[in-house]
Amino acid sequence: MKLTKYFSVLLLVFLFSCKDNTKNITELQAIHSSIKNEYAPDKRVELFDITFNFTDDQLILEGETTSKKAFTILLDSLKNRNLEFINNVRILPDSAVGNKQFAVARNSVINIRSNPKHSAELGTQGLLGMSLKVLDKKGDFYRIQTPDNYISWVDRGGITRMNKTDFDTWNQSKKVIFTKNFGYVYENKNNTSSVVSDITLSGLLKYISETPNFYEVAYPDNRIGFLKKDEAVIYNSWLENSITSKENIESIAKSFNGIPYLWGGTSSKGMDCSGFTKMVYLMNGFVIPRDASQQINAGKVVDKDLKFEGLEKGDLLFFGKKATEKKKQRVTHVGIWLGNGKMEFIHSSGNIHISSMDASQSNYDEFNKNRYLGSKRYLNVKDEKIINLKEKIKL
């Protein structure tokens, strides 16, 4: 009888303990969700993935984050509740990448994927000479963060990893920017039959010297090559002399006409819809958010009534599924308004081409007109999501 009573008490303690642990986890998950919504709402640009588990009545925290501030707030919440815990959370970057927490793209175009494997979805691309942060490593892949803060994975062959000193040296060095859609870096200034690599629009290489017809340049991995002067220019000179205007937005956009659509593409080899708008603004001196669903959150709202009124050349038009009582608005496509009296816009769909919102035009796009969500203006608008490269390097 006493033995039965003893086991009954143990069972009650166990059950109450389980209930308390379940309650604690539910509460902690709610706290985590609240912090994540505040400091890391978009996993494409900030990571905050923490799990809570009880093992032998011991609370264990596991996961990873790129936000020290968010994690500190979470830890303070746990301490305020007098909860003891084992902290197994990784704050990225950590020892997995050592002191080489930076990198520079070493190929004309690097493919940046959603997961650390070649078969994973293409999330975005990087261009030769692009500066990157290195956050993590898994196998032959590194988790990196691009200048627009996009976080994803690239294979080791696409980048040259650097420590802080070498990275700063690269960023502060004199650069040459490639200004044609396609071209080559040559091994010899006297013989253009030998090629070091291909190069695409906006590729950056370190300046070494020049002749009347060539720039001698260096790759981030110290390869040496030569660029034709009529295909490239000194980067700071290009940026300082570039004039950001509605007309230049249109000119750059039209220069991509016919380039094929590529999901995740942001180069002249292929672009998706937001990769296209991103490249147009990059060649006008601005770094803007990567995806259409991010781009719609930047800039100034125009055409609130969705009547294609008050729009100016260079405005971004957004398309997708409109909000309902049960579902939020979903942005899936973006284009650039041309403002030429024909209600035309240019976008990447199948390939880069011009369409119209005017039913009387031969290039009328009824499909996109029916899913129009609104427009945003980026030109002459101050927004922390729109990075002016001239201001960044303090010309």
LUMPA-423429 format. One record per residue (C-alpha): residue in one letter; x, y, z. Coordinates in steps of 0.02 Angstrom, whole numbers, always signed. Example, Ala and Ser with C-alpha at 12.3 -4.5 7.8 and 13.67 -1.06 7.14 Angstrom:
+--------+--------+--------+--------+
| residu |     xx |     yy |     zz |
+--------+--------+--------+--------+
|      A |   +615 |   -225 |   +390 |
|      S |   +684 |    -53 |   +357 |
+--------+--------+--------+--------+
//
This chain:
+--------+--------+--------+--------+
| residu |     xx |     yy |     zz |
+--------+--------+--------+--------+
|      M |     +0 |     +0 |     +0 |
|      K |   +140 |   +120 |    +48 |
|      L |   +235 |    +74 |   -110 |
|      T |    +81 |   +110 |   -216 |
|      K |    +60 |   +278 |   -130 |
|      Y |   +244 |   +320 |   -159 |
|      F |   +232 |   +287 |   -346 |
|      S |    +70 |   +386 |   -354 |
|      V |   +159 |   +538 |   -280 |
|      L |   +303 |   +519 |   -404 |
|      L |   +180 |   +510 |   -547 |
|      L |    +94 |   +669 |   -490 |
|      V |   +260 |   +761 |   -476 |
|      F |   +307 |   +701 |   -650 |
|      L |   +140 |   +756 |   -724 |
|      F |   +148 |   +927 |   -642 |
|      S |   +327 |   +947 |   -702 |
|      C |   +275 |   +904 |   -880 |
|      K |   +134 |  +1030 |   -871 |
|      D |   +253 |  +1165 |   -805 |
|      N |   +380 |  +1127 |   -941 |
|      T |   +246 |  +1132 |  -1075 |
|      K |   +184 |  +1298 |  -1007 |
|      N |   +360 |  +1367 |  -1002 |
|      I |   +396 |  +1315 |  -1181 |
|      T |   +234 |  +1391 |  -1242 |
|      E |   +275 |  +1553 |  -1153 |
|      L |   +454 |  +1553 |  -1218 |
|      Q |   +396 |  +1522 |  -1395 |
|      A |   +279 |  +1671 |  -1381 |
|      I |   +423 |  +1780 |  -1319 |
|      H |   +534 |  +1717 |  -1460 |
|      S |   +400 |  +1754 |  -1589 |
|      S |   +377 |  +1931 |  -1521 |
|      I |   +564 |  +1968 |  -1527 |
|      K |   +580 |  +1891 |  -1701 |
|      N |   +438 |  +1998 |  -1768 |
|      E |   +525 |  +2152 |  -1700 |
|      Y |   +707 |  +2120 |  -1744 |
|      A |   +711 |  +1984 |  -1877 |
|      P |   +543 |  +1979 |  -1969 |
|      D |   +623 |  +1934 |  -2136 |
|      K |   +733 |  +1778 |  -2130 |
|      R |   +808 |  +1827 |  -2298 |
|      V |   +906 |  +1966 |  -2214 |
|      E |   +914 |  +1920 |  -2028 |
|      L |   +915 |  +1751 |  -1940 |
|      F |   +834 |  +1719 |  -1770 |
|      D |   +788 |  +1536 |  -1758 |
|      I |   +791 |  +1474 |  -1578 |
|      T |   +711 |  +1316 |  -1508 |
|      F |   +672 |  +1272 |  -1327 |
|      N |   +675 |  +1095 |  -1257 |
|      F |   +673 |  +1015 |  -1086 |
|      T |   +786 |   +865 |  -1057 |
|      D |   +781 |   +792 |   -881 |
|      D |   +695 |   +952 |   -826 |
|      Q |   +840 |  +1054 |   -895 |
|      L |   +796 |  +1193 |  -1017 |
|      I |   +907 |  +1188 |  -1171 |
|      L |   +918 |  +1327 |  -1301 |
|      E |   +973 |  +1280 |  -1476 |
|      G |   +976 |  +1365 |  -1645 |
|      E |  +1063 |  +1510 |  -1731 |
|      T |  +1048 |  +1697 |  -1751 |
|      T |  +1135 |  +1843 |  -1835 |
|      S |  +1059 |  +1969 |  -1715 |
|      K |  +1156 |  +1988 |  -1552 |
|      K |  +1032 |  +2120 |  -1494 |
|      A |   +881 |  +2007 |  -1517 |
|      F |   +968 |  +1862 |  -1429 |
|      T |  +1019 |  +1973 |  -1283 |
|      I |   +838 |  +2025 |  -1259 |
|      L |   +786 |  +1842 |  -1259 |
|      L |   +918 |  +1798 |  -1129 |
|      D |   +862 |  +1943 |  -1019 |
|      S |   +683 |  +1878 |  -1029 |
|      L |   +740 |  +1706 |   -970 |
|      K |   +843 |  +1778 |   -827 |
|      N |   +698 |  +1889 |   -771 |
|      R |   +595 |  +1730 |   -753 |
|      N |   +732 |  +1648 |   -649 |
|      L |   +749 |  +1509 |   -777 |
|      E |   +910 |  +1412 |   -780 |
|      F |   +961 |  +1350 |   -951 |
|      I |  +1099 |  +1278 |  -1059 |
|      N |  +1142 |  +1394 |  -1203 |
|      N |  +1186 |  +1302 |  -1364 |
|      V |  +1135 |  +1444 |  -1480 |
|      R |  +1259 |  +1497 |  -1615 |
|      I |  +1281 |  +1683 |  -1646 |
|      L |  +1339 |  +1695 |  -1826 |
|      P |  +1475 |  +1713 |  -1882 |
|      D |  +1564 |  +1599 |  -1759 |
|      S |  +1710 |  +1477 |  -1751 |
|      A |  +1644 |  +1381 |  -1902 |
|      V |  +1721 |  +1515 |  -2014 |
|      G |  +1863 |  +1567 |  -1900 |
|      N |  +1940 |  +1739 |  -1929 |
|      K |  +1898 |  +1740 |  -2115 |
|      Q |  +1726 |  +1816 |  -2093 |
|      F |  +1727 |  +1908 |  -2259 |
|      A |  +1740 |  +1862 |  -2443 |
|      V |  +1742 |  +1933 |  -2618 |
|      A |  +1662 |  +1853 |  -2772 |
|      R |  +1798 |  +1784 |  -2886 |
|      N |  +1694 |  +1729 |  -3037 |
|      S |  +1599 |  +1836 |  -3162 |
|      V |  +1437 |  +1777 |  -3083 |
|      I |  +1418 |  +1673 |  -2924 |
|      N |  +1260 |  +1572 |  -2891 |
|      I |  +1193 |  +1597 |  -2716 |
|      R |  +1073 |  +1458 |  -2665 |
|      S |   +938 |  +1434 |  -2534 |
|      N |  +1025 |  +1282 |  -2459 |
|      P |  +1205 |  +1218 |  -2455 |
|      K |  +1195 |  +1106 |  -2608 |
|      H |  +1207 |  +1130 |  -2796 |
|      S |  +1032 |  +1063 |  -2825 |
|      A |   +953 |  +1195 |  -2711 |
|      E |   +847 |  +1337 |  -2778 |
|      L |   +943 |  +1487 |  -2846 |
|      G |   +905 |  +1626 |  -2724 |
|      T |  +1010 |  +1765 |  -2799 |
|      Q |  +1177 |  +1799 |  -2883 |
|      G |  +1334 |  +1897 |  -2847 |
|      L |  +1450 |  +1985 |  -2970 |
|      L |  +1638 |  +1981 |  -2987 |
|      G |  +1719 |  +2087 |  -2852 |
|      M |  +1563 |  +2095 |  -2742 |
|      S |  +1602 |  +2110 |  -2556 |
|      L |  +1519 |  +1981 |  -2443 |
|      K |  +1504 |  +1935 |  -2261 |
|      V |  +1536 |  +1752 |  -2218 |
|      L |  +1420 |  +1685 |  -2081 |
|      D |  +1433 |  +1496 |  -2080 |
|      K |  +1504 |  +1342 |  -2165 |
|      K |  +1430 |  +1174 |  -2211 |
|      G |  +1530 |  +1054 |  -2319 |
|      D |  +1592 |  +1146 |  -2473 |
|      F |  +1467 |  +1288 |  -2451 |
|      Y |  +1473 |  +1451 |  -2356 |
|      R |  +1325 |  +1548 |  -2293 |
|      I |  +1355 |  +1727 |  -2347 |
|      Q |  +1269 |  +1896 |  -2339 |
|      T |  +1269 |  +2012 |  -2490 |
|      P |  +1277 |  +2204 |  -2488 |
|      D |  +1086 |  +2209 |  -2493 |
|      N |  +1089 |  +2097 |  -2336 |
|      Y |  +1022 |  +1943 |  -2426 |
|      I |  +1076 |  +1784 |  -2334 |
|      S |  +1103 |  +1620 |  -2426 |
|      W |  +1234 |  +1491 |  -2479 |
|      V |  +1375 |  +1491 |  -2607 |
|      D |  +1499 |  +1355 |  -2652 |
|      R |  +1679 |  +1386 |  -2602 |
|      G |  +1740 |  +1397 |  -2782 |
|      G |  +1644 |  +1558 |  -2810 |
|      I |  +1728 |  +1664 |  -2675 |
|      T |  +1895 |  +1714 |  -2602 |
|      R |  +1884 |  +1718 |  -2412 |
|      M |  +1975 |  +1855 |  -2317 |
|      N |  +2012 |  +1916 |  -2142 |
|      K |  +1961 |  +2092 |  -2091 |
|      T |  +2128 |  +2170 |  -2139 |
|      D |  +2132 |  +2096 |  -2315 |
|      F |  +1948 |  +2134 |  -2340 |
|      D |  +1971 |  +2317 |  -2293 |
|      T |  +2120 |  +2327 |  -2409 |
|      W |  +2015 |  +2259 |  -2552 |
|      N |  +1870 |  +2379 |  -2519 |
|      Q |  +1984 |  +2531 |  -2506 |
|      S |  +2084 |  +2491 |  -2662 |
|      K |  +2060 |  +2581 |  -2827 |
|      K |  +1939 |  +2484 |  -2937 |
|      V |  +1890 |  +2466 |  -3119 |
|      I |  +1708 |  +2432 |  -3164 |
|      F |  +1656 |  +2338 |  -3321 |
|      T |  +1522 |  +2436 |  -3415 |
|      K |  +1467 |  +2318 |  -3555 |
|      N |  +1341 |  +2177 |  -3537 |
|      F |  +1468 |  +2043 |  -3582 |
|      G |  +1655 |  +2032 |  -3608 |
|      Y |  +1823 |  +1957 |  -3559 |
|      V |  +1975 |  +1989 |  -3453 |
|      Y |  +2130 |  +1948 |  -3554 |
|      E |  +2295 |  +1871 |  -3501 |
|      N |  +2399 |  +1987 |  -3610 |
|      K |  +2374 |  +2166 |  -3668 |
|      N |  +2456 |  +2123 |  -3834 |
|      N |  +2356 |  +1966 |  -3871 |
|      T |  +2169 |  +1955 |  -3839 |
|      S |  +2157 |  +1772 |  -3888 |
|      S |  +2205 |  +1713 |  -3713 |
|      V |  +2069 |  +1739 |  -3583 |
|      V |  +2080 |  +1741 |  -3392 |
|      S |  +1890 |  +1739 |  -3372 |
|      D |  +1729 |  +1812 |  -3436 |
|      I |  +1655 |  +1965 |  -3352 |
|      T |  +1481 |  +2043 |  -3348 |
|      L |  +1408 |  +2215 |  -3319 |
|      S |  +1459 |  +2294 |  -3153 |
|      G |  +1601 |  +2172 |  -3120 |
|      L |  +1738 |  +2251 |  -3013 |
|      L |  +1925 |  +2219 |  -3015 |
|      K |  +2071 |  +2304 |  -2927 |
|      Y |  +2165 |  +2433 |  -3030 |
|      I |  +2353 |  +2404 |  -3050 |
|      S |  +2407 |  +2510 |  -3198 |
|      E |  +2354 |  +2564 |  -3372 |
|      T |  +2412 |  +2584 |  -3551 |
|      P |  +2328 |  +2686 |  -3688 |
|      N |  +2211 |  +2539 |  -3726 |
|      F |  +2204 |  +2429 |  -3571 |
|      Y |  +2183 |  +2427 |  -3383 |
|      E |  +2293 |  +2303 |  -3291 |
|      V |  +2185 |  +2230 |  -3152 |
|      A |  +2192 |  +2104 |  -3009 |
|      Y |  +2062 |  +1979 |  -2951 |
|      P |  +2025 |  +1952 |  -2765 |
|      D |  +2126 |  +1790 |  -2777 |
|      N |  +2273 |  +1889 |  -2852 |
|      R |  +2255 |  +1832 |  -3032 |
|      I |  +2311 |  +1968 |  -3152 |
|      G |  +2223 |  +2018 |  -3313 |
|      F |  +2188 |  +2158 |  -3436 |
|      L |  +2025 |  +2248 |  -3477 |
|      K |  +1996 |  +2349 |  -3635 |
|      K |  +1977 |  +2532 |  -3591 |
|      D |  +1828 |  +2554 |  -3705 |
|      E |  +1735 |  +2422 |  -3601 |
|      A |  +1779 |  +2483 |  -3426 |
|      V |  +1811 |  +2638 |  -3321 |
|      I |  +1886 |  +2685 |  -3153 |
|      Y |  +1747 |  +2648 |  -3027 |
|      N |  +1753 |  +2810 |  -2927 |
|      S |  +1757 |  +2912 |  -3087 |
|      W |  +1608 |  +2815 |  -3155 |
|      L |  +1510 |  +2841 |  -2995 |
|      E |  +1555 |  +3024 |  -2975 |
|      N |  +1510 |  +3065 |  -3155 |
|      S |  +1352 |  +2960 |  -3164 |
|      I |  +1192 |  +3060 |  -3165 |
|      T |  +1044 |  +2975 |  -3086 |
|      S |   +891 |  +3026 |  -3184 |
|      K |   +728 |  +2959 |  -3253 |
|      E |   +807 |  +2957 |  -3425 |
|      N |   +957 |  +2855 |  -3367 |
|      I |   +842 |  +2731 |  -3280 |
|      E |   +751 |  +2707 |  -3445 |
|      S |   +913 |  +2696 |  -3546 |
|      I |   +991 |  +2562 |  -3434 |
|      A |   +828 |  +2465 |  -3426 |
|      K |   +811 |  +2461 |  -3615 |
|      S |   +993 |  +2406 |  -3634 |
|      F |   +941 |  +2241 |  -3555 |
|      N |   +801 |  +2212 |  -3680 |
|      G |   +794 |  +2030 |  -3735 |
|      I |   +901 |  +1960 |  -3593 |
|      P |   +819 |  +1796 |  -3538 |
|      Y |   +723 |  +1773 |  -3377 |
|      L |   +815 |  +1673 |  -3245 |
|      W |   +740 |  +1636 |  -3074 |
|      G |   +863 |  +1709 |  -2947 |
|      G |   +963 |  +1795 |  -3084 |
|      T |  +1038 |  +1967 |  -3056 |
|      S |  +1164 |  +1977 |  -3197 |
|      S |  +1167 |  +2012 |  -3384 |
|      K |  +1172 |  +1823 |  -3410 |
|      G |   +992 |  +1812 |  -3348 |
|      M |   +878 |  +1906 |  -3228 |
|      D |   +716 |  +1878 |  -3137 |
|      C |   +595 |  +2023 |  -3118 |
|      S |   +670 |  +2098 |  -2959 |
|      G |   +847 |  +2055 |  -3014 |
|      F |   +813 |  +2163 |  -3166 |
|      T |   +751 |  +2314 |  -3067 |
|      K |   +895 |  +2290 |  -2947 |
|      M |  +1025 |  +2293 |  -3088 |
|      V |   +946 |  +2446 |  -3168 |
|      Y |   +959 |  +2543 |  -3006 |
|      L |  +1134 |  +2475 |  -2970 |
|      M |  +1195 |  +2545 |  -3135 |
|      N |  +1121 |  +2711 |  -3079 |
|      G |  +1218 |  +2707 |  -2916 |
|      F |  +1094 |  +2627 |  -2795 |
|      V |  +1085 |  +2463 |  -2700 |
|      I |   +903 |  +2418 |  -2672 |
|      P |   +819 |  +2268 |  -2588 |
|      R |   +832 |  +2101 |  -2678 |
|      D |   +656 |  +2030 |  -2698 |
|      A |   +496 |  +2111 |  -2762 |
|      S |   +412 |  +2078 |  -2593 |
|      Q |   +554 |  +2176 |  -2512 |
|      Q |   +564 |  +2313 |  -2642 |
|      I |   +381 |  +2359 |  -2614 |
|      N |   +426 |  +2405 |  -2434 |
|      A |   +548 |  +2540 |  -2490 |
|      G |   +521 |  +2710 |  -2571 |
|      K |   +370 |  +2825 |  -2579 |
|      V |   +194 |  +2766 |  -2617 |
|      V |   +122 |  +2832 |  -2781 |
|      D |    -40 |  +2794 |  -2874 |
|      K |   -137 |  +2749 |  -2716 |
|      D |   -299 |  +2729 |  -2815 |
|      L |   -220 |  +2603 |  -2936 |
|      K |   -271 |  +2705 |  -3089 |
|      F |    -96 |  +2724 |  -3163 |
|      E |   -104 |  +2909 |  -3122 |
|      G |    +35 |  +3018 |  -3053 |
|      L |   +168 |  +2893 |  -3107 |
|      E |   +338 |  +2951 |  -3168 |
|      K |   +472 |  +2866 |  -3272 |
|      G |   +575 |  +2753 |  -3159 |
|      D |   +437 |  +2711 |  -3034 |
|      L |   +422 |  +2528 |  -2987 |
|      L |   +257 |  +2440 |  -3023 |
|      F |   +210 |  +2289 |  -2916 |
|      F |    +97 |  +2144 |  -2959 |
|      G |    +30 |  +1988 |  -2874 |
|      K |   -118 |  +1929 |  -2773 |
|      K |   -224 |  +2059 |  -2686 |
|      A |   -266 |  +2043 |  -2502 |
|      T |   -426 |  +1957 |  -2447 |
|      E |   -511 |  +1940 |  -2279 |
|      K |   -413 |  +1780 |  -2248 |
|      K |   -248 |  +1811 |  -2339 |
|      K |   -120 |  +1950 |  -2347 |
|      Q |    -66 |  +2033 |  -2508 |
|      R |    +66 |  +1932 |  -2601 |
|      V |   +191 |  +2023 |  -2713 |
|      T |   +259 |  +1912 |  -2852 |
|      H |   +315 |  +2028 |  -2992 |
|      V |   +390 |  +2201 |  -3023 |
|      G |   +426 |  +2313 |  -3172 |
|      I |   +483 |  +2491 |  -3214 |
|      W |   +363 |  +2624 |  -3277 |
|      L |   +423 |  +2712 |  -3436 |
|      G |   +301 |  +2857 |  -3434 |
|      N |   +298 |  +2883 |  -3621 |
|      G |   +114 |  +2915 |  -3654 |
|      K |    +82 |  +2734 |  -3703 |
|      M |    +64 |  +2672 |  -3523 |
|      E |   +217 |  +2563 |  -3551 |
|      F |   +327 |  +2476 |  -3425 |
|      I |   +478 |  +2362 |  -3445 |
|      H |   +497 |  +2200 |  -3349 |
|      S |   +574 |  +2027 |  -3347 |
|      S |   +448 |  +1891 |  -3389 |
|      G |   +507 |  +1758 |  -3511 |
|      N |   +635 |  +1888 |  -3560 |
|      I |   +656 |  +2074 |  -3530 |
|      H |   +531 |  +2168 |  -3637 |
|      I |   +411 |  +2314 |  -3642 |
|      S |   +225 |  +2295 |  -3608 |
|      S |    +81 |  +2416 |  -3595 |
|      M |    -67 |  +2444 |  -3481 |
|      D |   -164 |  +2524 |  -3626 |
|      A |   -285 |  +2401 |  -3707 |
|      S |   -267 |  +2491 |  -3874 |
|      Q |    -81 |  +2452 |  -3885 |
|      S |    -15 |  +2297 |  -3974 |
|      N |    +90 |  +2251 |  -3820 |
|      Y |    -56 |  +2265 |  -3699 |
|      D |    -28 |  +2158 |  -3542 |
|      E |   -201 |  +2116 |  -3477 |
|      F |   -135 |  +1983 |  -3358 |
|      N |    -25 |  +2102 |  -3260 |
|      K |   -151 |  +2244 |  -3267 |
|      N |   -276 |  +2133 |  -3177 |
|      R |   -153 |  +2095 |  -3036 |
|      Y |    -81 |  +2270 |  -3013 |
|      L |    -49 |  +2308 |  -2828 |
|      G |    +26 |  +2482 |  -2831 |
|      S |   +187 |  +2579 |  -2863 |
|      K |   +336 |  +2651 |  -2770 |
|      R |   +453 |  +2795 |  -2812 |
|      Y |   +638 |  +2774 |  -2774 |
|      L |   +716 |  +2924 |  -2862 |
|      N |   +749 |  +3073 |  -2746 |
|      V |   +675 |  +2980 |  -2598 |
|      K |   +771 |  +2959 |  -2435 |
|      D |   +751 |  +2782 |  -2371 |
|      E |   +874 |  +2674 |  -2272 |
|      K |   +827 |  +2528 |  -2385 |
|      I |   +888 |  +2625 |  -2538 |
|      I |  +1077 |  +2640 |  -2524 |
|      N |  +1156 |  +2783 |  -2621 |
|      L |  +1331 |  +2723 |  -2668 |
|      K |  +1393 |  +2901 |  -2689 |
|      E |  +1351 |  +2939 |  -2508 |
|      K |  +1420 |  +2771 |  -2449 |
|      I |  +1595 |  +2803 |  -2516 |
|      K |  +1582 |  +2991 |  -2478 |
|      L |  +1631 |  +3058 |  -2649 |
+--------+--------+--------+--------+
//
